[in-house]
Amino acid sequence: MGGKTVTRADLCEAVYQKVGLSRSESAELVESVLSEIADCLVTGEAVKLSSFGSFVVRSKGERIGRNPKTGEEVPISPRRVMVFKPSNVLKQRINEALSYAGAGE
């Protein structure tokens, strides 16, 4: 089920095509939105995009991991991780697209 990877350039082109801004304005808009999302996440804020999903930063404590090759125990330092939780609307759209794709077979 390998698909195309959407890049920043693709997002900029989509904004250019659909919104009618210039290519440079479209690129600035995409960069500005991505930068704002990243800035919020860095400060620990959750980012919730209605009908799309939520980006949430979680803190993980220190724990002991194991090197699978040697079996040696290794401490894993505390860190923050970002998780994405899709909205029910997005999940539904993804599953509808899957059912349409499978209907033609």
C-alpha positions in Angstrom: 0.0 0.0 0.0 2.9 2.3 -0.8 1.8 5.8 -1.7 3.3 9.1 -2.6 4.9 11.1 0.1 3.5 14.7 0.3 6.3 17.3 0.7 6.3 20.9 1.7 6.6 21.8 -1.9 3.5 19.7 -2.7 1.6 21.6 0.1 2.8 24.9 -1.3 1.7 24.0 -4.8 -1.8 22.9 -3.5 -2.2 26.2 -1.8 -1.1 28.0 -5.0 -3.5 26.1 -7.1 -6.5 26.3 -4.8 -6.2 29.6 -3.0 -4.8 31.7 -5.8 -1.9 33.3 -3.9 1.4 33.6 -5.7 3.8 30.7 -5.4 6.0 32.7 -2.9 3.0 33.8 -0.8 1.8 30.2 -0.8 5.2 28.9 0.4 5.3 31.6 3.1 1.8 30.7 4.3 2.6 26.9 4.5 5.9 27.7 6.3 4.1 30.0 8.7 1.5 27.4 9.6 4.1 24.7 10.1 6.2 27.0 12.1 3.3 28.0 14.4 2.4 24.3 15.0 6.1 23.4 15.8 6.4 26.4 18.1 3.3 25.4 20.1 4.5 21.8 20.4 8.0 22.9 21.5 6.4 24.8 24.4 4.3 21.7 25.3 1.0 22.9 24.0 -1.3 20.5 22.2 -2.4 21.4 18.7 -5.9 20.5 17.8 -7.1 20.9 14.2 -10.9 20.3 14.0 -11.9 17.4 11.7 -8.2 16.5 11.3 -6.6 15.5 14.6 -4.5 16.5 17.5 -0.7 16.7 18.0 0.2 16.2 21.6 3.6 16.2 23.4 4.0 13.6 26.1 6.8 13.2 28.6 8.4 9.8 29.1 10.3 9.1 32.2 13.7 7.3 32.4 13.5 3.6 32.0 15.7 0.6 31.5 15.9 -0.8 27.9 17.6 -3.8 26.6 19.9 -4.1 23.6 18.2 -6.9 21.7 21.5 -8.1 20.2 23.5 -8.4 23.4 20.8 -8.5 26.0 22.7 -5.8 27.9 20.5 -3.4 29.9 20.8 0.2 29.0 19.2 3.2 30.6 16.9 5.2 28.3 16.9 8.9 29.4 13.7 10.9 30.0 12.4 12.6 26.8 9.4 14.2 25.2 7.7 12.6 22.3 5.0 13.9 19.9 2.0 11.8 19.1 -0.7 12.4 16.5 -4.2 11.3 17.2 -6.5 11.5 14.2 -10.0 12.8 14.6 -13.0 10.5 14.0 -13.8 12.5 10.9 -10.4 11.8 9.4 -10.5 8.1 10.4 -13.9 7.8 8.7 -12.6 9.5 5.5 -9.6 7.2 5.4 -11.8 4.1 5.8 -14.3 5.4 3.2 -11.5 5.9 0.7 -10.3 2.3 1.4 -13.7 0.9 0.8 -14.1 2.8 -2.5 -10.6 1.6 -3.6 -11.5 -2.0 -2.8 -14.9 -1.9 -4.5 -13.4 -1.8 -8.0 -11.5 -5.1 -7.6 
